[in-house]
Amino acid sequence: MKPPLTRRGFIHQTAAASASLAWLGSQQAPRVLAADTVQPALLGGAPVHPGGWPGWPIWRQSWEPAVLDVLRSGSWFRGAGEHVAEFELAYAKLLGAKRCLATASGTTALLVALQVMDVDAGDEVIVSPYTFIATYNAILLKKALPVFADTDPATLNLDPATIPSRITDRTRAIMPVHIYGMPCDMDPINAIAREHRLAVIEDACQAWLAEYKGRKCGTLGDLGCFSFQNSKHLPSGEGGAVTGNRDDLLDRCQAFHNCGRAFGNFKGDRAYFTRGSNYRMQQFQAVILLQQLEKLVRETAWRGENADHLQAQLATIPGIKTVRLPENSRSVWHLYAFRYDAREFNGLSRDRFMQALSAEGIPCTGGYHEQYFDGLLDEAIQSRGFQRLFSPQRLKAYRDSLHELKGNREVCATTVAVTQNLLLAERREVEHVVEAVRKIQAHSAALARA
């Protein structure tokens, strides 16, 4: 069996994937916890995982000289140095994309892509409801309606079969979200888009290096968008990117994000001939990102091996439904999620299950909720702008349609997830997740009564 692998040792090890495969080749039957003789931590027993988990984000002192050089130079914005362009080239190469544009955040990446794909006031964009609120906000800031197709409970992603019924004469684009780093089923989504002449903008803000049928997420639609916020696998505090394979689109992205300055073949008679804003990345952010690319590749492989192990083990536990990925695809597991069926745990509620799991030393979350009922959309559609752009009948039908999202309601009510840093721990520690779930199930009746 593979020797214990510390997190620091893993980061420096270049052959993490092959070492993990060697472990899998010699894998023995999973250890069975004597769960019926061990009290749950929530009822006074000892936790399965008494220690901590790898911290995030990671900083190395060896990265500091390059950052200090930029800070001391005084050349901080992208127009005064080469580091942002250097990162763009490196990230595009890593993804297999023709071009990359670095931006100030994942949200601004989405705004750039929406602008360049001609999403305008009064348009509609079909999108997944199960996503971070920035996806909703980017569409609303364009004074367009985020129209929700339903979530497939088996994948937690957009269900392509529910897209056609949402298309209207106002629909301009489809925005699939590769949530938690799990690829959407892009072939049918792209086919629907081609049939109806719609743009496809991938929200890949949680999907660095995720793969769908041999291609990286962010290269599968017209444009792809990424985030490098502090919690992300490739972090720089804030930051983002737009990726794609068409020079004409990326020239427009470059111009719009840089105050409307002409770029490449997108130019006019004057320097500022088109609308734009300032969504530029800074030089020191690019330097921070550049130094993490190799680390990202190694850590992605290790997360994948640990997640594969969890997938196999948790699938054997009644009441735990692991997520289904598209054929020939790889998730990068920004969160590792599964669905919980209380009926197999003696009626133990999901909230109580998560309390018990956290008490065992496995921090967890319920993921996203039905946030379209939180007031954000009501505020938008009751605003003067939206009232002018859309008829009362359309806005009422839109608001009523939110109650039709049965798949998303199920996902929001049953999902449990752990964060990506747990997957960077040693294998024996990751196994504690499985042991904790088995322990809770064995004592679920007592936990439900307490």
N, C-alpha and C positions, 0 to 999 in steps of 0.2 A: 504494500500500500504506500502511496505517496507520503513522504515525511511531512510533519506539520509545517505549514507555510504561514509565517507571520505576515501581517499586512505590509510592514516596511520591506520585508524580503520580497514579497510579491511585486511591489511597485518597481523594484530594481531588477527583477528577474525577467528576462526577455522571452523565455519559453513557457509562459504560464499556461497557454492553451495545451501544449503537448504534454506538460506535466499533469494537467488535469485529466487529459484523455488516458494517460497511463493509470491514473487512479481509478477511472471508470472501468478500465480493463480488468482490474483486480478487485473490483467492488464485491463486498460480501453482502449477505442479507442484512437489512436494516436492524439496528439494535432496538429491541422492544423494551420500553420503559415499564417498570412494575407499577403502572399507574394506579391500580386498585389499592395499593398499600401506601401511597404517598398523597398526603393532603395537598390540595391546591393552595398556592400562596395566598389567594384571596381569603381562604378560610384558616389561615395561620400556618400553613406549611412552608417549606423552603422553596424559593423560586428555582426553576429549571436552569435559568441563566442568571447567576448572581453577579456577574461582571458587567462591564460596559461594552459598547460597540465602537467600531472605528469612527473617529470624528470626521467632520466635513465642514468646509473645504480643507484641503491639505496645502500647506505652504512649505517650501523648501528654501533654506538659506542660500542655496546655490543659485536660485533664481534672482536674488536681490541685485547683484551688480548690473545686470542688463536693465532692470527697471530704474535703478538709480542713475544710470547713464542717460536715460531718456529724461528723467526729472531734472537733472542738473543741466541738460542741454537747453532747456527752455522751449524746445520744439515739441509741444504736447499735442497739438491738433493735427489731423491727418494731412493737411496741406503743407505741413512743415517737416515731414519726414517720410521714411519709406516703410515703417514697420506694419502699418495697417495693410498696405498693398502686399507686403510679404506674407502676412497671415492669410489674406484672401486667396493668394495663389496656393498656399499650403493646404488650406481647408478644402478648396475645390478639388485638388488632387486627391486628398484623402477620401472624398465622397465619390469621386469619378464624375464630377460635374464639370462643365466647360468653364463656368464663371462663378464667382462668389463676390458679394458685396457685403462688407461689414457695416453694421448699424449700431445705434446707441442702445438698443434693447430688442427683445423678441417682439414686443408690441409694435415698435417702430418698424421692424422688418415686415410685420403683417400690414401695417399702414402703407408702406412703400409698395408692396405687392398688390394690394387692393387698388391703389392709385394707378399703377402701371397696367393692370388688367382692366382698367376703365370701369371700375365699380363706382357709381356716382349716386348723388342724392336721389332717392326714390326707387333705387334698384333693390333687388333681393339677393341674398347669398344663402345657399343651403349649407348647413353646417351641423356638426354633432353637438347635441346638448350636453354631453358628458365631457367637460373640458374646463380648464382654468378660465376665469372670468375675462381675461385679456382677449380671448377669442371673440367673445360677445362684444366687448368694448370696441375693438378695432373696427368691426362692421358698423356698429352704431355711430362711431365718430365720422364715418363716411355718410351719415344720414341714410343708411340702407338698413333693411330689415334682416336680422339673422333668423332665417327660417329653419326650424329644426326638423331634420329627418330623425327617425328613432334610433336608439342604441340597440345593438344585438347583445342580449345578455351573455351569450356564449363567448363573445370576443371583447366586450366593453367598448367596442368601436362602432362607428357609423354602419348601419345596416343598409347596404346598397339597394335592397329590394324596396325600401321605404322612400327612396329619393324621388322617383318619377311622379308620385302623387303630390309632391311639394312644388313642382315646377309650374311657374306662371309666366305670363308675358313680361313680367318684370325681372325674372331671374337672370342674373348676369354671370354667376360663378358658383362653383361647389368648393367648399373648404373642408376636406377631410382632416381629422386630427388624429395623429398617431399617438394616442394617449398612453401615458406611462412608458413610452418607448416601444409600444406594440404596433406593428404595421397594420394599417387598414388594408382591406382587400381592394387593391387599386385597379385591377383589370376591369371589373364591372363598373366602377366609378368613372373611369376614363371613357369607357364605352358609352355610358349615358351622357357624359359631357360632349363627346363628339357628335352623338345623335342630335343633341339640342343646341350645339354650337355654344357651349359654355366654357368659361375658363376654369382651370383646376389650380387652386392654390393650396399647397400642402402646409398645414400647421405641424411642423416637425420640431417644435420647440422643446420636446422631451425625447427626441428620437435620433440623437447623434449616433451614426454608424448602424442604425437599425437597417435590416435588409428585407426586401420583398422580391422573391424570385430572382435573386442574384444581383439586384440593383439596390443602391442605398436610398433610403427615404430622403426626400428633398430633391431628388432627381427624377421623380416619377410623374409630376404634373408640369404645368407651365412654369411655375415658380415654387420654391420651397422656402420655408422660414424657420429659423433656429433661434434659440435663446441661450445666452451664456450667463444668466443670473446666478447668484451665489450658490443656490442649491443644486444647480445643474451639473452634469457629469464633466462638462468643460466650462469652468466658471471664471469670470473676471469681475465679480460683483454685479455689474450690469453689462449688457452687450448683446448683440444679435447678428444675424446674417440672412441674406437672401441668396439663394442659389438657383441655377438654371443652366440650360443648354442653348439658349438663343441669345446671340449678341444684341439683336435689336431690343429685346426686353431688358437685358442687363444694362445697356446704355441708358435706357429711360430710367431704370432704377437709380443708376449712378447720378443722373441729372437731378431727379426729384429729391433725393436724400441730401443733396449739396446745394440747396437754395435755388434750384432751377438752372444751375450752370450747364452749359452745353457739354456733352461728353460723347466721344466716339463719333458715330454717324448720326447721333441725335443732336442736331445743332440748327441754329438759325442765323439771321443777320446780326443779331445782338448777343451779348454774353448771357443775358437773362431773358430768354425768349419764351420760357415755359414756367408754369407754376412749380413751386418747390418748397421744401422746408429744410430744417437742419436736423438730420438724424444721424450725424457722423459719429463713428467710433473714435476714441482717442488713442494716441500712440502707445501710452503705457499699458492700456488694456490689451492691445494687440501683442505686446511683448509678453505679458502674463499668459495669454492664450497660446502663443507659439511654443512656449516652453512646456506646455502640457499635452501636446498632441500625441507624443509617443506614449506617455502615461495613459492617455485616454484609450488607446488601442489595447494596451495590456490589461487595464482594469475592466474594459468591456468584455474581454475574453473570460476573465475570472468571474465576473458577475454572471455571465452566461452559463458557465459550468455549475455554479452554485444554484442558479435558478432552475436549470435542468434537473438537478438533484431534488430540489423542492417539488418541482412539478411531478416527478415520478413518485415521490413518497406521499405527498399530500393527496394525490389522486386515489390512494388506497384507503383513505379515511372516509367513511360514510358521512355525508353532509358537507363535505368540502369539494367544491367544483372548481377545478383549475381552468385557466383561461385557454381558449383554443386560438391558435395562431393560423394565419393563412398558410397554405402549402408552400414549402421551400422558402420559409421566411424565418428571420431571427429578430427577437426583441432585444432591447438593451436594458429593459427593466429599470426605468427611473423610479418607479414603485413596483414592488412585486405584489400582485393582487390576486385574490381568489374570492369566490362567492360562498357565502355561509348559509346553510339550511338549518334553521333552528329545530325543525322536526326531528332531525337525527341527533339532537343534543338535548332531548327531553324538554323541548320548548324553551330552552335557555335563549333569552333575547340576544340579538346581535350586540347591543350596547353592553350587556352583562358579559358576553363572551369576550369582547374587546377589553373590558376591565380586567377580566381574569387573565387574558393573554399578556396584558401590560404588567400585571402583578408578577407573572412568571419571568419578567425581564425581557419581554418581546414587545417593544413599543410599536403601536399600530394605529391606524386611522381608518375611518369609514369612507375615505375618499370624498368625491364630490356629492353634493345633494341637489335637489331640484331647485337650483338657484334662479331659474327663470320666474319663480314665484316670490322672490325676495324684494321686489319693488323696482329693480333696475329697468326692466322692460316696460313696466307701467309708467315710470317716469319718462322714458323715451317716447313712447307712443302717445302720451298726453301732452307732449311739448308742442309749442307753436310750429316748429319745423316739420315734425312728423305729421301733424294735423293738416298742414298745407300740402304735403307730398302724397299722402295716402287718404283714400276715402274712408269715412266712418265704417262702412261695411267691411272694407278690407282689414282695418285695424281690429274690428270686433271678431272677424273670422280668425285673424292671426292670434288674438288672445285666447280664443276658445280652443284653438288647435293645440295649445300647450297641454291640455288635459288628455290629449290622445296619445301621449308618449309613454305607453305602457311598458315598453322594454326598458326605457330609461328609468322609470319609476322603480322597476324591479331591481335594476343594477344599483341605484342609489340606496335602496333599502337593504341590500344583501352583501355588498362588497366590503371586504376587509383587505388592508394593504399594509406592507412594511416598506420602509424607505431603502433606497439603493445602498446606503452605507453598510447595512446588515449583510448584504451579499458580498462585501469585500472582506468579511471576517474569514477565519480559518474554517475548513469544512466541518470540523467537530462542533464548532460554535453554531454554524448555520443549522446543523442537525437539531439544535435545541428548539428551533421553531416547530419542527415536527413533534418532538417529544412533548412540548407544551400543549399543542393541540390535542394530542392523544390523552394527556393527563386531564385536560379540561373535559374532554368527552366522557372519560371514565367517571368523573365526578359531576357531570352536568346536572343530574337530578338534585344533588345537594346544593349546587351553586344556584339553581333556579329557585330553590326554596328559601335560601338565605336572604 
